[in-house]
Amino acid sequence: MRSVCALALLLVVANVGLCAQQNQATQAPLTVRSTLVMVPVLATTKTGKVVFGLTADDFHITDNGVPQHFTLDEDTGSQPLALAIVVETGGAGARHLDDYRQLDAILDALIGNVEHRIALIGFDSTPHLLVPFTSRTAEVSQQLANLSAGDHASFDQGAAILDGVAFAVAQLRMQPPSYRRAILLLSETIDQRSKTTLNEALRLISDTNTAMYSFAFSSTHAAVSHEASKFGFGRTEPGPAHGCFGREGADAEYEGHYSKQVLDCISQLAPPLRLATMAFLTARNGLRNKTAESIAQLAGGEFFSFRNAKDLKASLITVSNDVPNYYVLSFRPTSLTPGLHALQVETMDRPGLMLKARREYWIDDDSAR
């Protein structure tokens, strides 16, 4: 008998598969699967002060609108860290390369006093591995301070943000599974040239349990032409006439608001999903013109805009203070329906608190393999 044990960590899902296969060709493999969803949460006051001392009783989690039983994990900040710094060097990014000088001390503070590996990835029309994962932070800082402009320095093209993120996830996938994984993204706000779709990016992030921290400067163009289909928004055709999704014979309240009609139809088909779906789609739709911000929100990370080196350093210091103070909630979902799941985290009897938490995770369809 030959046994194979595989351990895979997702962005918010940890799947453990144990397969036992007999040499006899007539006996099928036995697969046992356990799914653990992890949800990092940052709690602050309305003025931005971090809130300490919360317990599991202070939180409430729903998965696709269904309440979940969860635990509050302790001391997750002491785990080793694999960090990929992803920098736009092409297009409008070439104008901000000088902003990345003298970040040594801030990066050390962001990483903290834990075992770590750090890599540097640059992207223009395509991503490039500039420094492979290393424990020498100073080596990465030095390379970051001396970046060269990418292949679209004329500012009219570039910003393949989702491609850069997908490339970083591929590099993180090769790091030890015991390491926390994070991406620090330095880019403009709008994705212009990626071949990677939104769903692919979100799935890749989930597959590697990756936290996202995005720092973005304004895109060169006030309005950028997108192929909406690559984000999954291109299909606006109505459904059959007189049906729930049909334009003909629809209720008067939907006139001129077909997207609201579609959302309400979805909620009729699956009522528990309504609130979670609305919260999720609000952020997801933002990817049309706020790629860097929206992907950080969906992954439960943080987003900051910056104009210059001073702004960037202040934002990095804020993140370095926030990262050790995340609460990490974990649960085993009551439903293992394949596909994208919408998460919603709230506090019990603490309405004045502001929460930053993951809004989605992905469950693979094993039958498709």
Secondary structure in CASP SS format (residue, H / E / C, confidence):
PFRMAT SS
TARGET T0000
AUTHOR 0000-0000-0000
METHOD secondary structure of the structure
MODEL  1
M C 1.00
R E 1.00
S E 1.00
V E 1.00
C E 1.00
A E 1.00
L E 1.00
A E 1.00
L E 1.00
L C 1.00
L C 1.00
V C 1.00
V E 1.00
A E 1.00
N E 1.00
V E 1.00
G E 1.00
L E 1.00
C E 1.00
A E 1.00
Q E 1.00
Q C 1.00
N C 1.00
Q C 1.00
A C 1.00
T C 1.00
Q C 1.00
A C 1.00
P C 1.00
L E 1.00
T E 1.00
V E 1.00
R E 1.00
S E 1.00
T E 1.00
L E 1.00
V E 1.00
M E 1.00
V E 1.00
P E 1.00
V E 1.00
L E 1.00
A E 1.00
T E 1.00
T C 1.00
K C 1.00
T C 1.00
G C 1.00
K C 1.00
V E 1.00
V C 1.00
F C 1.00
G C 1.00
L C 1.00
T C 1.00
A H 1.00
D H 1.00
D H 1.00
F E 1.00
H E 1.00
I E 1.00
T E 1.00
D E 1.00
N C 1.00
G C 1.00
V E 1.00
P E 1.00
Q C 1.00
H C 1.00
F E 1.00
T E 1.00
L E 1.00
D E 1.00
E C 1.00
D C 1.00
T H 1.00
G H 1.00
S H 1.00
Q C 1.00
P C 1.00
L E 1.00
A E 1.00
L E 1.00
A E 1.00
I E 1.00
V E 1.00
V E 1.00
E E 1.00
T C 1.00
G C 1.00
G H 1.00
A H 1.00
G H 1.00
A H 1.00
R H 1.00
H H 1.00
L H 1.00
D H 1.00
D H 1.00
Y H 1.00
R C 1.00
Q C 1.00
L C 1.00
D H 1.00
A H 1.00
I H 1.00
L H 1.00
D H 1.00
A H 1.00
L H 1.00
I H 1.00
G C 1.00
N C 1.00
V C 1.00
E C 1.00
H E 1.00
R E 1.00
I E 1.00
A E 1.00
L E 1.00
I E 1.00
G E 1.00
F E 1.00
D C 1.00
S C 1.00
T C 1.00
P E 1.00
H E 1.00
L E 1.00
L E 1.00
V E 1.00
P E 1.00
F E 1.00
T E 1.00
S C 1.00
R C 1.00
T H 1.00
A H 1.00
E H 1.00
V H 1.00
S H 1.00
Q H 1.00
Q H 1.00
L H 1.00
A C 1.00
N C 1.00
L C 1.00
S C 1.00
A C 1.00
G C 1.00
D C 1.00
H C 1.00
A C 1.00
S C 1.00
F C 1.00
D C 1.00
Q C 1.00
G C 1.00
A C 1.00
A C 1.00
I H 1.00
L H 1.00
D H 1.00
G H 1.00
V H 1.00
A H 1.00
F H 1.00
A H 1.00
V H 1.00
A H 1.00
Q H 1.00
L H 1.00
R H 1.00
M C 1.00
Q C 1.00
P C 1.00
P C 1.00
S C 1.00
Y C 1.00
R E 1.00
R E 1.00
A E 1.00
I E 1.00
L E 1.00
L E 1.00
L E 1.00
S E 1.00
E E 1.00
T C 1.00
I C 1.00
D C 1.00
Q C 1.00
R C 1.00
S C 1.00
K C 1.00
T C 1.00
T C 1.00
L H 1.00
N H 1.00
E H 1.00
A H 1.00
L H 1.00
R H 1.00
L H 1.00
I H 1.00
S H 1.00
D H 1.00
T C 1.00
N C 1.00
T E 1.00
A E 1.00
M E 1.00
Y E 1.00
S E 1.00
F E 1.00
A E 1.00
F E 1.00
S C 1.00
S C 1.00
T C 1.00
H C 1.00
A C 1.00
A C 1.00
V C 1.00
S C 1.00
H C 1.00
E C 1.00
A H 1.00
S H 1.00
K H 1.00
F H 1.00
G C 1.00
F C 1.00
G C 1.00
R C 1.00
T C 1.00
E C 1.00
P C 1.00
G C 1.00
P C 1.00
A C 1.00
H C 1.00
G C 1.00
C C 1.00
F C 1.00
G C 1.00
R C 1.00
E C 1.00
G C 1.00
A C 1.00
D C 1.00
A H 1.00
E H 1.00
Y H 1.00
E C 1.00
G C 1.00
H C 1.00
Y H 1.00
S H 1.00
K H 1.00
Q H 1.00
V H 1.00
L H 1.00
D H 1.00
C H 1.00
I H 1.00
S H 1.00
Q H 1.00
L H 1.00
A C 1.00
P H 1.00
P H 1.00
L H 1.00
R H 1.00
L H 1.00
A H 1.00
T H 1.00
M H 1.00
A H 1.00
F H 1.00
L H 1.00
T H 1.00
A H 1.00
R H 1.00
N H 1.00
G H 1.00
L H 1.00
R H 1.00
N C 1.00
K C 1.00
T H 1.00
A H 1.00
E H 1.00
S H 1.00
I H 1.00
A H 1.00
Q H 1.00
L H 1.00
A H 1.00
G C 1.00
G C 1.00
E E 1.00
F E 1.00
F E 1.00
S E 1.00
F C 1.00
R C 1.00
N C 1.00
A H 1.00
K H 1.00
D H 1.00
L H 1.00
K H 1.00
A H 1.00
S H 1.00
L H 1.00
I H 1.00
T H 1.00
V H 1.00
S H 1.00
N H 1.00
D H 1.00
V H 1.00
P H 1.00
N H 1.00
Y C 1.00
Y E 1.00
V E 1.00
L E 1.00
S E 1.00
F E 1.00
R C 1.00
P C 1.00
T C 1.00
S C 1.00
L C 1.00
T C 1.00
P C 1.00
G E 1.00
L E 1.00
H E 1.00
A E 1.00
L E 1.00
Q E 1.00
V E 1.00
E E 1.00
T E 1.00
M C 1.00
D C 1.00
R C 1.00
P C 1.00
G C 1.00
L C 1.00
M E 1.00
L E 1.00
K E 1.00
A E 1.00
R C 1.00
R C 1.00
E E 1.00
Y E 1.00
W E 1.00
I E 1.00
D C 1.00
D C 1.00
D H 1.00
S H 1.00
A H 1.00
R C 1.00
END
